Amino acid sequence: PMATTSAGDARVEKWVSASQGYGQTRLNRNAVGQPLVLNGMPVAHGIGTHASSTIAIDLPDGSTRFRARVGLESEGARLNGGGTLKILVFTQDPMVGSALPTAPVPFDLTALGLGPKVQVRDLWSHRSLGTHENVFAPELSWHGAGLYRISPLRQR
């Protein structure tokens, strides 16, 4: 990768943070430490990482352009028979200032044939969530999940 500043082009050789699904993010090597190769051609300068990764880079002050050639590294393509990549470049952290709130996720208990009153137990926290009538609406975080046992309330 290259950054363009008023002083000219500068190679990007450091990153602030990196996370990857496998191996390590490396300079001039792939995720398992072998030389970088794209389309059968050696790559002298680059950042190698697993396809499922996030790399945060601080560009030099005054940068006006960022350039990078990206692709599925030959060893990864060979092992997995190819693949699909989605490359996203942001000028600022997309998560900063976006504290994603929780949201209720309502279940119509009567539509499930469980109503009107049920007992709910959170199976992950091993806690009873009490009795609910007609609707159960747990608060879940963004992209969150819950695992619940919902039992009809026995009438006496």
C-alpha positions, 0 to 999 in steps of 0.5 A, a space after each residue: 500500500 502507498 500513501 500520497 503526501 505533498 512530499 511524494 509517495 510513501 509505503 505503508 509499512 505499519 498498522 495500528 491494529 490487525 485482527 485476522 481469522 487465521 495466522 498473523 498479519 505480516 509485512 511482505 509475507 502471507 498469513 502463514 509466513 510465506 512470501 506474498 504471491 498474487 496471480 503467480 507473481 511475487 509481491 515484493 512489498 505488501 501486507 499479507 493477512 487472512 481473508 477474514 481480517 480487519 487492518 487499521 492504518 494511520 496514514 501519514 499527516 497530509 495524505 491525499 491519496 491511498 493506493 493498494 493492490 488487493 487480491 486473493 494470495 496464491 497460497 490461499 487460493 490454492 488451498 481453498 480452490 479460490 474465493 470471493 473477497 470484499 475489500 472496504 476502505 474507510 477514512 475513519 473508524 465506522 464504529 466510533 460514535 455509533 454505539 449501537 443500542 439494544 433493541 427489543 425483539 418481540 415474539 408473538 407467543 400466541 402465534 407460536 401456540 404457546 400463549 397466553 402465559 408462558 415461563 421463560 428461561 435464559 439458557 445461556 445465563 441459567 436465569 428465569 426471566 419470569 412469566 410473560 403474557 402474549 409477547 416475549 420481547 428480549 432486549 438484544 444487542 446489535 447482531 446479538 442472539 439469545 437462547 431461551 426455553 419458553 414453556 406454557 404456564 400450567 394452569 391449576 
